[in-house]
């Protein structure tokens, strides 16, 4: 673990801070046992970069619900649950990569798999909400 001198977050990286992009090469190793992300403008930018697709899916779904004449409740509930899951996968993408996938796959594969999960769940949410308004 290393502490970033720009955003003050403690991250499990050795070269570059994933939150603000600062180099961590010459930073001393921290004795923490888990990551601690500090809520700052850097974290807000990081969240915006990682949740843009979930925000886009929410906007598309809201537009479809506004112009809908009738709504099927079952598909709407499933679509909303998938939208929430898309936000959760977006926000906790790094933890998903590290804790769930990376123990048995390569780092590049785990990053692709986590991104694919985020995009596929958001797309499924839009499709279910589309089915709710048809």
C-alpha positions as CSV (number, residue, x, y, z in Angstrom):
1,X,0.0,0.0,0.0
2,X,1.1,3.5,-0.8
3,X,-0.3,6.9,0.2
4,X,-0.7,9.4,-2.7
5,X,0.7,12.8,-1.9
6,X,-1.8,14.6,-4.1
7,X,-5.2,13.1,-3.2
8,X,-4.1,11.6,0.1
9,X,-5.7,8.2,-0.7
10,X,-4.1,4.9,0.4
11,X,-4.1,2.6,-2.6
12,X,-2.9,-0.9,-3.4
13,X,-0.8,0.2,-6.4
14,X,3.0,0.6,-6.8
15,X,3.4,2.9,-9.9
16,X,0.4,5.2,-10.4
17,X,-2.5,6.4,-8.2
18,X,-5.8,5.2,-9.9
19,X,-7.7,8.1,-8.3
20,X,-5.7,11.1,-9.4
21,X,-3.1,9.7,-11.8
22,X,-0.1,10.8,-9.7
23,X,3.1,8.7,-9.8
24,X,3.7,6.6,-6.7
25,X,7.0,5.2,-7.6
26,X,9.0,7.2,-5.1
27,X,6.5,7.2,-2.3
28,X,7.2,5.2,0.8
29,X,5.3,2.0,1.5
30,X,2.5,2.5,4.0
31,X,1.7,0.1,6.8
32,X,-2.1,0.0,6.1
33,X,-3.8,-3.3,5.4
34,X,-6.7,-2.0,3.2
35,X,-7.3,0.8,0.8
36,X,-8.7,4.1,2.0
37,X,-10.1,6.5,-0.6
38,X,-10.4,10.1,0.5
39,X,-13.5,11.9,-0.8
40,X,-12.1,14.9,-2.8
41,X,-12.4,16.5,-6.2
42,X,-10.0,13.8,-7.6
43,X,-12.4,11.1,-6.4
44,X,-15.4,12.9,-7.9
45,X,-13.6,13.0,-11.3
46,X,-12.6,9.4,-10.9
47,X,-16.2,8.4,-10.2
48,X,-17.5,10.4,-13.2
49,X,-15.0,8.7,-15.5
50,X,-16.1,5.3,-14.3
51,X,-19.8,5.8,-14.0
52,X,-20.5,7.7,-17.2
53,X,-22.1,4.6,-18.8
54,X,-24.5,4.0,-15.9
55,X,-25.4,7.7,-16.0
56,X,-26.1,7.5,-19.7
57,X,-28.2,4.4,-19.2
58,X,-30.2,6.2,-16.4
59,X,-30.8,9.2,-18.7
60,X,-32.0,7.0,-21.6
61,X,-34.2,5.0,-19.2
62,X,-35.7,8.2,-17.7
63,X,-36.4,9.6,-21.2
64,X,-38.2,6.3,-22.2
65,X,-40.2,6.4,-19.0
66,X,-41.3,10.0,-19.5
67,X,-42.6,9.4,-23.0
68,X,-44.2,6.0,-22.1
69,X,-48.0,5.6,-22.3
70,X,-48.1,2.4,-20.2
71,X,-45.6,0.7,-18.0
72,X,-45.1,-3.0,-17.2
73,X,-44.2,-3.1,-13.5
74,X,-42.2,-6.4,-13.6
75,X,-39.8,-5.3,-16.4
76,X,-39.5,-1.8,-14.7
77,X,-38.4,-3.3,-11.4
78,X,-35.9,-5.6,-13.1
79,X,-34.6,-2.7,-15.1
80,X,-34.2,-0.5,-12.0
81,X,-32.4,-3.3,-10.1
82,X,-30.0,-3.7,-13.1
83,X,-29.4,0.1,-13.2
84,X,-28.5,0.0,-9.5
85,X,-26.2,-3.0,-10.2
86,X,-24.6,-1.0,-13.0
87,X,-23.8,1.8,-10.6
88,X,-22.4,-0.6,-8.1
89,X,-20.2,-2.3,-10.7
90,X,-19.0,1.1,-11.9
91,X,-18.1,2.4,-8.4
92,X,-16.5,-0.8,-7.1
93,X,-14.8,-1.9,-10.4
94,X,-11.3,-1.9,-8.9
95,X,-12.4,-4.0,-5.9
96,X,-14.3,-6.4,-8.3
97,X,-11.1,-6.8,-10.3
98,X,-8.9,-7.4,-7.4
99,X,-11.0,-9.5,-5.1
100,X,-13.2,-11.6,-7.4
101,X,-11.4,-12.1,-10.7
102,X,-7.7,-11.5,-10.3
103,X,-7.0,-14.5,-8.1
104,X,-7.3,-16.9,-11.0
105,X,-6.9,-14.8,-14.1
106,X,-4.4,-12.3,-15.5
107,X,-4.7,-8.6,-14.7
108,X,-5.6,-7.6,-18.3
109,X,-8.3,-10.2,-18.4
110,X,-9.8,-9.1,-15.1
111,X,-9.9,-5.5,-16.2
112,X,-11.7,-6.5,-19.5
113,X,-14.1,-8.8,-17.6
114,X,-15.0,-6.1,-15.1
115,X,-15.6,-3.5,-17.8
116,X,-17.7,-6.0,-19.8
117,X,-19.8,-6.7,-16.7
118,X,-20.4,-3.0,-16.2
119,X,-21.4,-2.3,-19.8
120,X,-23.5,-5.5,-20.2
121,X,-25.5,-4.9,-17.0
122,X,-26.2,-1.2,-18.0
123,X,-27.3,-2.3,-21.5
124,X,-29.5,-5.0,-20.0
125,X,-31.1,-2.4,-17.8
126,X,-32.0,-0.2,-20.7
127,X,-33.4,-3.2,-22.6
128,X,-35.6,-4.2,-19.6
129,X,-36.9,-0.7,-19.2
130,X,-37.6,-0.6,-23.0
131,X,-39.6,-3.7,-22.6
132,X,-41.5,-2.1,-19.7
133,X,-42.6,0.8,-21.8
134,X,-43.6,-1.2,-24.9
